Amino acid sequence: MMRQKLKQGILLALNAADDLPMPESALLSAAVRWCKPAEPTNADAKEALLDVERYGFVQGASAPLEETTWTLTTSGIHKARHLR
């Protein structure tokens, strides 16, 4: 149940970013906050992020010496809008 809530938090946070890439640290933090009062770890949130990436809902981009940033894919936008 918590993993599902983390996935929802990831999709909703990226949807709220209005197509702007979100740094991974901010995204994981938003997902963890979405699960309150439960207390998932950043590692739990990272696993959920990798799940939604495998589903094709998000994509990450990184450059040397920079944090990975994440955005929704077209199917991720559709899924996130359905969660509202």
N, C-alpha and C positions, 0 to 999 in steps of 0.2 A: 504493500500500500504506500509506504513512504517513497519507494523508487518511482511509483507512478506520479505521486505528488511532485517530486523533484522534476520529472520530465515535463509536467504541466507548467511548473514555475519557469523552466528554461524557455519553453515555447512562448509563454506569455511575456516574459521579460524581453525577449528578442522582438516580439510583435510591438511592444510598447516603444522600442527604440526607433520605430519608423524607418526601417531600411538602413539605418546606420550600423556599421559593424560595432559589436560590443566586445571589449576585452574579456578574455576568459575569466580573470579574477573577479571582475564585476558580475559576470554572468553566474558564476558559481555561488557568489555571495547572495545574489538575488534569489536563486533557487533554494538555497538553505533557508533564507528568511521566509519564503513562501510556505515552508513546512512547519512553521511555529504553531504550536508549542513543542512539537517533536524537535529533536536536536540531531539532525544528520550532520555528518562531517563533510568537509570539502571533497574528500575522497569518494564519499557516497554520491555527491553531486557530479563529480567527474565521471563516474561510472554511468550515471543517468545521461550525461551529455554524450558520451560515446554511444550509448544505446540510440538516442535520437539521431545521431549522425549516421549510424548503421541503417536506420529506417529511411534515411534520405530527407529528413526534415530540416537539417541544419548543415552548414558547411563552414569550415574553418580556413583561415588564411594566415600564414606566418611568414616572417622575414627574419634573417639573421639578427640576433640581439634584440628582437622585439617579441612581445607577448602575442600569442595567437588571438585573433579576433574572429568572432562568429556572427553569422547572419542566417536568416531563414531562407530556405529554398522555396520555390513556388508551392510545392506540396506542404511545406512547413507553414507557410502563410495560411493556406487553406485550413490546416489542422488547428493552428493557433486561433484563428477567427471562430472556429467551431467551439472552442473551449470557453469563450467569453460568457 
